[in-house]
Amino acid sequence: MKISEKTTEKSINFGQILAGETLRKPQPCIYYLIDVNNEVVYVGQTLNLRSRLLEHRIAGVNFVRFRFFTCDEHDLDRLHQEALSRLKAEPAQPPKAISTSGLLSKPLICMKHNITPLAFDRLREAFGLKPAGVFGNAKYYKPEDVDAWVRRFKGLVVSGRHVLQARPTYMAVGISARTKQIQLYTKR
């Protein structure tokens, strides 16, 4: 079972066990021991987490981090069983392939709508174009979202420039007279 990097539960590195104030007071809890690959290697229950973690370390259990969840003492057995069943119920699955079929990438949008890449980034932020898919570092957008987005800001820049930011630096988007591209204008 992989542990998500974005969880907000309590987590303390092993080096903090002896010095940390968090574990000084014995408290009933369910705990997970996590290895260097960010995988759970042990799920347990205890009334005194600090002493139990030290026992695991002396016994040679290979973990670098742990997570714990405090609870009432009478709930320990039930919560421990639930944690074990969840661990067994989540088999390791390979990452799902994301299909970008039918979606448009930034270079394609820039070429199709005659937009400079820098202007694309600023306009995407200013007008809230959200990606529909991500593959690696590349973001892909729905064609219908892109068309509505382009119509929205082209209507603003037809008669000149649309100011995106006035202070601290002037930033506007407009159509270049020479290249006919939508581009970003800045003054510092």
PASEBA-1860 file (N, C-alpha, C; in nm, 3 decimals):
! residues 188
1> MKISEKTT> 0.084/-0.117/0.000/0.000/0.000/0.000/0.089/0.124/0.000 ~ 0.070/0.209/-0.095/0.146/0.334/-0.102/0.079/0.437/-0.011 ~ 0.160/0.519/0.052/0.109/0.627/0.135/0.116/0.754/0.051 ~ 0.005/0.823/0.043/-0.003/0.946/-0.037/0.084/1.055/0.025 ~ 0.150/1.131/-0.061/0.234/1.241/-0.014/0.149/1.357/0.038 ~ 0.021/1.362/0.002/-0.060/1.478/0.035/-0.148/1.455/0.158 ~ -0.123/1.351/0.235/-0.206/1.329/0.353/-0.169/1.429/0.461 ~ -0.265/1.462/0.543/-0.242/1.562/0.647/-0.230/1.499/0.785
9> EKSINFGQ> -0.225/1.366/0.795/-0.216/1.301/0.923/-0.078/1.326/0.984 ~ -0.065/1.291/1.112/0.059/1.312/1.183/0.168/1.219/1.128 ~ 0.285/1.271/1.107/0.398/1.192/1.060/0.525/1.251/1.121 ~ 0.609/1.166/1.176/0.733/1.212/1.238/0.846/1.121/1.190 ~ 0.957/1.178/1.152/1.073/1.098/1.114/1.125/1.026/1.238 ~ 1.191/0.913/1.215/1.236/0.829/1.326/1.332/0.903/1.419 ~ 1.413/0.991/1.364/1.508/1.066/1.446/1.440/1.154/1.549 ~ 1.312/1.184/1.529/1.238/1.269/1.622/1.170/1.190/1.734
17> ILAGETLR> 1.179/1.059/1.730/1.109/0.978/1.831/1.160/1.007/1.972 ~ 1.291/1.004/1.989/1.347/1.024/2.122/1.339/1.168/2.168 ~ 1.360/1.263/2.076/1.364/1.403/2.113/1.228/1.471/2.111 ~ 1.133/1.417/2.037/1.005/1.484/2.016/0.914/1.484/2.137 ~ 0.846/1.595/2.156/0.749/1.609/2.264/0.617/1.539/2.231 ~ 0.590/1.517/2.102/0.462/1.460/2.059/0.438/1.322/2.119 ~ 0.544/1.244/2.134/0.528/1.105/2.178/0.561/1.082/2.325 ~ 0.580/1.188/2.403/0.615/1.173/2.544/0.501/1.109/2.625
25> KPQPCIYY> 0.379/1.150/2.598/0.264/1.100/2.674/0.210/0.974/2.607 ~ 0.200/0.862/2.678/0.143/0.741/2.619/-0.002/0.767/2.577 ~ -0.034/0.719/2.457/-0.170/0.736/2.406/-0.204/0.618/2.315 ~ -0.327/0.567/2.323/-0.365/0.457/2.234/-0.371/0.505/2.090 ~ -0.316/0.423/1.999/-0.318/0.463/1.859/-0.297/0.343/1.767 ~ -0.332/0.363/1.641/-0.301/0.271/1.532/-0.185/0.335/1.457 ~ -0.085/0.257/1.419/0.031/0.314/1.352/0.071/0.231/1.230 ~ 0.133/0.300/1.136/0.183/0.240/1.012/0.332/0.267/1.005
33> LIDVNNEV> 0.412/0.164/0.980/0.555/0.182/0.957/0.577/0.186/0.806 ~ 0.655/0.284/0.760/0.672/0.310/0.617/0.820/0.300/0.581 ~ 0.850/0.230/0.471/0.990/0.213/0.429/1.034/0.324/0.334 ~ 1.158/0.313/0.282/1.214/0.416/0.194/1.138/0.428/0.062 ~ 1.067/0.324/0.021/0.988/0.327/-0.102/0.849/0.382/-0.079 ~ 0.826/0.435/0.042/0.696/0.493/0.078/0.585/0.388/0.081 ~ 0.619/0.266/0.117/0.522/0.158/0.127/0.508/0.115/0.273 ~ 0.387/0.077/0.311/0.361/0.032/0.447/0.420/-0.107/0.466
41> VYVGQTLN> 0.506/-0.122/0.569/0.566/-0.252/0.597/0.507/-0.316/0.722 ~ 0.433/-0.238/0.801/0.374/-0.293/0.923/0.260/-0.203/0.969 ~ 0.152/-0.266/1.017/0.041/-0.194/1.079/0.024/-0.252/1.218 ~ 0.018/-0.164/1.318/0.006/-0.213/1.454/-0.082/-0.124/1.539 ~ -0.104/-0.171/1.663/-0.179/-0.094/1.761/-0.100/-0.094/1.890 ~ -0.110/0.013/1.966/-0.034/0.022/2.090/-0.096/0.125/2.182 ~ -0.059/0.114/2.310/-0.098/0.213/2.409/0.014/0.315/2.431 ~ 0.137/0.277/2.394/0.252/0.365/2.410/0.335/0.360/2.281
49> LRSRLLEH> 0.313/0.453/2.193/0.376/0.451/2.061/0.527/0.464/2.068 ~ 0.576/0.549/2.154/0.721/0.571/2.162/0.795/0.442/2.195 ~ 0.752/0.372/2.297/0.821/0.248/2.335/0.804/0.141/2.228 ~ 0.687/0.138/2.164/0.663/0.036/2.059/0.751/0.061/1.938 ~ 0.772/0.185/1.900/0.859/0.216/1.787/1.004/0.180/1.818 ~ 1.045/0.205/1.941/1.181/0.167/1.980/1.197/0.016/1.978 ~ 1.094/-0.058/2.018/1.099/-0.205/2.011/1.115/-0.252/1.866 ~ 1.040/-0.189/1.774/1.052/-0.225/1.632/1.193/-0.199/1.581
57> RIAGVNFV> 1.251/-0.086/1.622/1.385/-0.051/1.576/1.487/-0.152/1.627 ~ 1.475/-0.190/1.755/1.567/-0.288/1.813/1.550/-0.424/1.747 ~ 1.425/-0.459/1.711/1.398/-0.588/1.646/1.446/-0.591/1.501 ~ 1.484/-0.477/1.447/1.537/-0.473/1.311/1.435/-0.451/1.201 ~ 1.316/-0.405/1.236/1.216/-0.373/1.134/1.268/-0.253/1.055 ~ 1.268/-0.268/0.923/1.325/-0.166/0.836/1.219/-0.062/0.798 ~ 1.220/0.051/0.870/1.129/0.160/0.837/1.202/0.293/0.858 ~ 1.158/0.394/0.783/1.221/0.525/0.795/1.123/0.630/0.845
65> RFRFFTCD> 0.993/0.605/0.831/0.889/0.697/0.876/0.775/0.617/0.933 ~ 0.686/0.686/1.000/0.565/0.621/1.047/0.453/0.724/1.052 ~ 0.331/0.674/1.051/0.211/0.757/1.066/0.130/0.694/1.178 ~ 0.064/0.780/1.255/-0.018/0.725/1.363/-0.147/0.803/1.375 ~ -0.248/0.736/1.428/-0.381/0.792/1.445/-0.427/0.759/1.586 ~ -0.446/0.859/1.668/-0.491/0.834/1.804/-0.639/0.796/1.805 ~ -0.677/0.719/1.905/-0.815/0.674/1.917/-0.842/0.638/2.063 ~ -0.963/0.599/2.092/-0.996/0.550/2.225/-0.945/0.407/2.240
73> EHDLDRLH> -0.909/0.371/2.361/-0.852/0.238/2.386/-0.949/0.125/2.350 ~ -1.077/0.145/2.371/-1.175/0.040/2.342/-1.195/0.021/2.191 ~ -1.149/0.115/2.108/-1.162/0.102/1.963/-1.038/0.043/1.895 ~ -0.933/0.016/1.972/-0.807/-0.030/1.913/-0.821/-0.155/1.826 ~ -0.883/-0.260/1.880/-0.894/-0.386/1.805/-0.971/-0.368/1.675 ~ -1.084/-0.299/1.682/-1.167/-0.280/1.563/-1.092/-0.198/1.457 ~ -1.031/-0.088/1.498/-0.960/-0.003/1.401/-0.837/-0.072/1.343 ~ -0.771/-0.153/1.425/-0.655/-0.229/1.375/-0.699/-0.328/1.269
81> QEALSRLK> -0.809/-0.398/1.292/-0.860/-0.494/1.193/-0.901/-0.423/1.064 ~ -0.965/-0.307/1.078/-1.004/-0.230/0.959/-0.881/-0.185/0.881 ~ -0.778/-0.142/0.951/-0.654/-0.097/0.884/-0.589/-0.214/0.810 ~ -0.587/-0.330/0.873/-0.528/-0.448/0.807/-0.610/-0.491/0.686 ~ -0.743/-0.487/0.697/-0.826/-0.528/0.583/-0.812/-0.430/0.467 ~ -0.800/-0.299/0.497/-0.778/-0.200/0.390/-0.644/-0.223/0.322 ~ -0.544/-0.258/0.401/-0.411/-0.283/0.346/-0.413/-0.402/0.252 ~ -0.486/-0.507/0.289/-0.495/-0.627/0.204/-0.586/-0.604/0.085
89> AEPAQPPK> -0.685/-0.516/0.098/-0.782/-0.493/-0.009/-0.729/-0.405/-0.121 ~ -0.619/-0.337/-0.099/-0.565/-0.247/-0.200/-0.442/-0.309/-0.266 ~ -0.462/-0.394/-0.369/-0.347/-0.451/-0.437/-0.273/-0.344/-0.516 ~ -0.144/-0.366/-0.531/-0.064/-0.271/-0.609/-0.109/-0.275/-0.754 ~ -0.142/-0.159/-0.808/-0.188/-0.150/-0.946/-0.092/-0.063/-1.025 ~ -0.064/-0.103/-1.148/0.023/-0.018/-1.229/-0.048/0.113/-1.259 ~ 0.027/0.222/-1.278/-0.038/0.349/-1.307/-0.117/0.341/-1.436 ~ -0.233/0.406/-1.436/-0.319/0.404/-1.553/-0.263/0.495/-1.661
97> AISTSGLL> -0.270/0.449/-1.785/-0.227/0.532/-1.897/-0.336/0.636/-1.923 ~ -0.293/0.757/-1.946/-0.388/0.865/-1.971/-0.395/0.888/-2.120 ~ -0.514/0.881/-2.174/-0.532/0.904/-2.316/-0.543/1.054/-2.341 ~ -0.461/1.102/-2.433/-0.469/1.244/-2.471/-0.531/1.257/-2.609 ~ -0.594/1.150/-2.654/-0.659/1.151/-2.784/-0.771/1.255/-2.785 ~ -0.771/1.339/-2.886/-0.875/1.441/-2.899/-0.847/1.568/-2.822 ~ -0.738/1.572/-2.745/-0.703/1.690/-2.669/-0.593/1.767/-2.741 ~ -0.581/1.895/-2.711/-0.483/1.981/-2.778/-0.371/2.019/-2.682
105> SKPLICMK> -0.248/2.018/-2.732/-0.134/2.058/-2.652/-0.107/2.207/-2.672 ~ -0.023/2.263/-2.586/0.011/2.405/-2.593/0.072/2.442/-2.729 ~ 0.173/2.368/-2.782/0.228/2.406/-2.912/0.124/2.405/-3.024 ~ 0.035/2.308/-3.021/-0.069/2.298/-3.124/-0.167/2.416/-3.113 ~ -0.204/2.452/-2.992/-0.295/2.565/-2.972/-0.229/2.694/-3.020 ~ -0.101/2.713/-2.985/-0.028/2.834/-3.026/-0.021/2.844/-3.178 ~ 0.005/2.732/-3.243/0.016/2.733/-3.389/-0.121/2.755/-3.453 ~ -0.221/2.685/-3.404/-0.355/2.692/-3.462/-0.417/2.832/-3.449
113> HNITPLAF> -0.399/2.896/-3.334/-0.464/3.024/-3.306/-0.369/3.143/-3.316 ~ -0.245/3.118/-3.361/-0.146/3.224/-3.384/-0.119/3.304/-3.255 ~ -0.081/3.231/-3.151/-0.052/3.289/-3.020/0.093/3.259/-2.985 ~ 0.165/3.357/-2.932/0.301/3.329/-2.886/0.293/3.245/-2.759 ~ 0.392/3.158/-2.734/0.387/3.073/-2.614/0.380/3.152/-2.483 ~ 0.451/3.264/-2.475/0.447/3.345/-2.353/0.307/3.404/-2.332 ~ 0.248/3.453/-2.441/0.112/3.507/-2.431/0.014/3.396/-2.393 ~ 0.034/3.276/-2.446/-0.052/3.162/-2.411/-0.051/3.139/-2.260
121> DRLREAFG> 0.069/3.136/-2.201/0.078/3.109/-2.057/0.008/3.217/-1.975 ~ 0.030/3.343/-2.009/-0.033/3.452/-1.935/-0.183/3.454/-1.955 ~ -0.227/3.431/-2.078/-0.371/3.430/-2.107/-0.439/3.311/-2.040 ~ -0.372/3.197/-2.040/-0.427/3.078/-1.975/-0.451/3.108/-1.827 ~ -0.356/3.176/-1.762/-0.372/3.211/-1.622/-0.483/3.315/-1.603 ~ -0.480/3.420/-1.687/-0.574/3.531/-1.671/-0.718/3.490/-1.701 ~ -0.738/3.402/-1.800/-0.873/3.366/-1.842/-0.914/3.227/-1.794 ~ -0.831/3.162/-1.714/-0.869/3.038/-1.647/-0.890/2.917/-1.735
129> LKPAGVFG> -0.803/2.894/-1.833/-0.812/2.771/-1.912/-0.750/2.658/-1.830 ~ -0.828/2.557/-1.800/-0.782/2.445/-1.718/-0.751/2.324/-1.806 ~ -0.640/2.254/-1.779/-0.608/2.135/-1.858/-0.707/2.022/-1.831 ~ -0.735/1.944/-1.935/-0.824/1.829/-1.921/-0.745/1.702/-1.896 ~ -0.615/1.706/-1.925/-0.531/1.590/-1.905/-0.385/1.631/-1.896 ~ -0.306/1.547/-1.830/-0.164/1.573/-1.815/-0.090/1.445/-1.848 ~ 0.018/1.458/-1.923/0.103/1.344/-1.952/0.247/1.391/-1.937 ~ 0.315/1.346/-1.830/0.447/1.398/-1.800/0.434/1.543/-1.760
137> NAKYYKPE> 0.513/1.629/-1.824/0.505/1.773/-1.795/0.410/1.845/-1.888 ~ 0.362/1.778/-1.991/0.275/1.841/-2.090/0.130/1.841/-2.044 ~ 0.062/1.953/-2.070/-0.079/1.965/-2.036/-0.159/1.967/-2.165 ~ -0.276/1.905/-2.161/-0.362/1.895/-2.278/-0.499/1.954/-2.246 ~ -0.559/2.018/-2.346/-0.683/2.092/-2.326/-0.791/2.043/-2.422 ~ -0.917/2.053/-2.378/-1.030/2.015/-2.463/-1.047/2.119/-2.573 ~ -1.068/2.075/-2.699/-1.083/2.170/-2.810/-1.196/2.270/-2.788 ~ -1.310/2.223/-2.734/-1.422/2.315/-2.713/-1.390/2.420/-2.606
145> DVDAWVRR> -1.312/2.382/-2.503/-1.270/2.478/-2.402/-1.175/2.582/-2.463 ~ -1.084/2.535/-2.549/-0.988/2.625/-2.613/-1.060/2.724/-2.703 ~ -1.157/2.676/-2.782/-1.230/2.766/-2.873/-1.305/2.874/-2.795 ~ -1.371/2.837/-2.687/-1.444/2.936/-2.606/-1.346/3.034/-2.542 ~ -1.233/2.983/-2.499/-1.129/3.065/-2.436/-1.073/3.166/-2.537 ~ -1.044/3.120/-2.660/-0.988/3.208/-2.764/-1.091/3.316/-2.802 ~ -1.217/3.278/-2.819/-1.321/3.376/-2.852/-1.330/3.484/-2.743 ~ -1.317/3.441/-2.621/-1.331/3.534/-2.509/-1.225/3.643/-2.511
153> FKGLVVSG> -1.096/3.607/-2.527/-0.995/3.712/-2.522/-0.973/3.780/-2.657 ~ -1.006/3.714/-2.770/-0.992/3.782/-2.899/-1.090/3.898/-2.909 ~ -1.206/3.884/-2.849/-1.303/3.993/-2.848/-1.250/4.115/-2.773 ~ -1.163/4.093/-2.678/-1.108/4.203/-2.600/-0.994/4.274/-2.671 ~ -0.916/4.201/-2.754/-0.796/4.260/-2.812/-0.812/4.306/-2.957 ~ -0.928/4.290/-3.015/-0.949/4.328/-3.155/-0.923/4.478/-3.174 ~ -0.967/4.558/-3.079/-0.954/4.702/-3.098/-0.832/4.760/-3.026 ~ -0.735/4.683/-2.997/-0.614/4.734/-2.932/-0.555/4.632/-2.839
161> RHVLQARP> -0.528/4.675/-2.717/-0.468/4.586/-2.618/-0.559/4.573/-2.497 ~ -0.555/4.455/-2.438/-0.629/4.430/-2.315/-0.528/4.422/-2.201 ~ -0.541/4.507/-2.102/-0.447/4.511/-1.991/-0.478/4.396/-1.895 ~ -0.377/4.312/-1.872/-0.391/4.203/-1.776/-0.347/4.246/-1.638 ~ -0.246/4.334/-1.635/-0.192/4.377/-1.507/-0.135/4.517/-1.525 ~ -0.172/4.610/-1.440/-0.123/4.747/-1.454/-0.004/4.773/-1.363 ~ -0.006/4.722/-1.242/0.104/4.742/-1.148/0.145/4.610/-1.091 ~ 0.266/4.587/-1.051/0.382/4.676/-1.057/0.443/4.685/-1.197
169> TYMAVGIS> 0.411/4.592/-1.285/0.459/4.604/-1.423/0.338/4.604/-1.515 ~ 0.345/4.685/-1.617/0.237/4.691/-1.715/0.242/4.564/-1.799 ~ 0.130/4.496/-1.811/0.124/4.375/-1.892/-0.007/4.376/-1.969 ~ 0.004/4.366/-2.100/-0.116/4.367/-2.183/-0.101/4.263/-2.292 ~ -0.213/4.221/-2.347/-0.211/4.128/-2.459/-0.273/4.200/-2.578 ~ -0.214/4.178/-2.693/-0.264/4.242/-2.814/-0.220/4.166/-2.937 ~ -0.263/4.213/-3.054/-0.226/4.150/-3.181/-0.116/4.233/-3.244 ~ -0.006/4.169/-3.277/0.107/4.238/-3.338/0.070/4.284/-3.478
177> ARTKQIQL> 0.103/4.410/-3.509/0.075/4.464/-3.642/0.164/4.397/-3.748 ~ 0.284/4.359/-3.709/0.378/4.302/-3.804/0.351/4.154/-3.829 ~ 0.338/4.074/-3.721/0.325/3.928/-3.736/0.181/3.879/-3.730 ~ 0.090/3.964/-3.686/-0.052/3.929/-3.668/-0.070/3.821/-3.562 ~ 0.029/3.805/-3.473/0.019/3.708/-3.366/-0.034/3.774/-3.239 ~ -0.106/3.699/-3.160/-0.146/3.747/-3.029/-0.024/3.734/-2.940 ~ 0.016/3.845/-2.881/0.136/3.840/-2.799/0.121/3.926/-2.675 ~ 0.219/3.914/-2.589/0.218/3.981/-2.461/0.306/4.105/-2.468
185> YTKR> 0.259/4.216/-2.416/0.336/4.339/-2.409/0.361/4.372/-2.263 ~ 0.486/4.401/-2.230/0.519/4.437/-2.092/0.606/4.561/-2.091 ~ 0.592/4.637/-1.985/0.680/4.752/-1.958/0.717/4.742/-1.812 ~ 0.840/4.766/-1.784/0.886/4.761/-1.643/0.910/4.898/-1.589
END
